[in-house]
């Protein structure tokens, strides 16, 4: 998201903390479009982050992320987190850890649900020869092969 400020790290070459967006303002957009409203897109980052909105009564079906832990922060609205241990009520300010391998779903309440997720950046897709065994390719990439 462009924030109207120049990137201070561009002049010095050193990484500099900077304001990315106003999450409350994103959550307050009306009418509220469903889906991702913001994504972290800074080059060289080690994290992925998104601000997502679900319309009132709509849901994200149950799914499992086998690879990544995720933090989810509710920034507006309310809803339910569907989890193996039973439904968990969510309200503005709720901070939830979604451990890798856990199955979860989200359902928005009457005012909709806006939340931010943060997790390690997914590694880029690597293309290997069909004849290269998976472990051999990994060992070669890490200098052990």
N, C-alpha and C positions, 0 to 999 in steps of 0.2 A: 504494500500500500504506500503510495506516495504521501509523505507527511508535510510537504512544502518546505522542508529543510534540506540543505545540501549535506552530503555525507562528509563529516569532519575527518574521517579516516583517509579519504581520498587525497587530501593535501599532504598529510604527514606519512602515510603508509602504515601507521600504527592503528590497531583496532581501538575504537572509541565507543563507549556505551551511548545509546541514543534512544529517544522516544520513537516508538514505532506506530502506535495508534491509540485512540481513546476507545477502550473496549465498551464502556458504558454507552458512548454515543453510537457505536455499532449495534449494540443490543436494543437501543431505543428507536431504530429506524422503523418508520411506519409508512405504508404497510410493510410488514416484515416478510421479505422473501425467504423462502426455505433454502437451506444449503449453506455452504461455506461463505462467510462474509469477509473473511480475511485469512491470509496464509503468510507465514514467515517465509520470505524468499531471498534473504540476504545471502550473498555468495560466501562460501567457506564456512557456513554454519555447521554445527554438530547436532542441532536440534531441529525438529519439525514442530510447528504449532499452527493451530487453526482456531478460528472463532466460527461456530456453527449455530444455525437457528433451525429449530423444528417448530412448525405451525401447531396451534392448539389441537390436541387430540391425535396428532400424527405420531408416528414412531419410526425408529430405526430397528429393524429386525435383529433377532439374536445372532451374534457372530462371535468368533474367537480369534484373537490375534496370538498366534503361537510364538512370536518372536520378540515382541516389545512390551515393556511396562509402559503404562500411560497414566498421566495425571489429568483429571477432568475437573475444572472449576466452573460451577454454575454462576453466570454473570447476570442473568435475568430470568424471570419466570420460575416455573416449578415443573415437576414431573416425577416419574418413577424410573429407577434403575432396576431392570430385571436382572437378577443374579441367581446363581445356583442355590444360595441360602435363602432365597425369597426376595420379594420386592423391597427396595430401599427408597424411601421418600427423598426427593431432592428439592432444595429451595435455593434462592439466591445466596451465594456465599458458601454453599456446600463444596467441599474439596474431597474428591474420591480418587483412590488409587485403584487402577485396573491392572492387576498383575498379568504378565504374559501367561497365556494358556487359559485365562479365565473366559467364560462365556458370559456375555452381557447384551442387554437391549436397553433402549431408551424410549420412553413415552412422554410426550409433552402434556402438561396440565392445561387448564383453561386459558392461561395467558401465553401459552407457548413456552419454549425452553431455549435459552441461548447459553452456550457453554464454550469454554476454551479447552482444548486438549494440547498437551505438551508431551513429547516423547523423543527418544534418540532418533536421529535421522536414519531412515532406511538406507542401507548400502545400495549403491547403483547396481543395475543389472550387469552381469559379466557374461560375455559370450565365450564359450569354450568349444573346442572341437568335440564332435560326438564321440571320438575315440579316446578322449581324456577322462580317466576316472575322476570322480568328484574330489576325493582326498588328494590325489596326485596333483591336480590343478591348484588346489588350495596351498599345498606344501610348496609348489613352485613359486606361487605369488608371494609367499612369505619368506622366500630365500632358503627353504629347507630341502628343495628337491633337486 
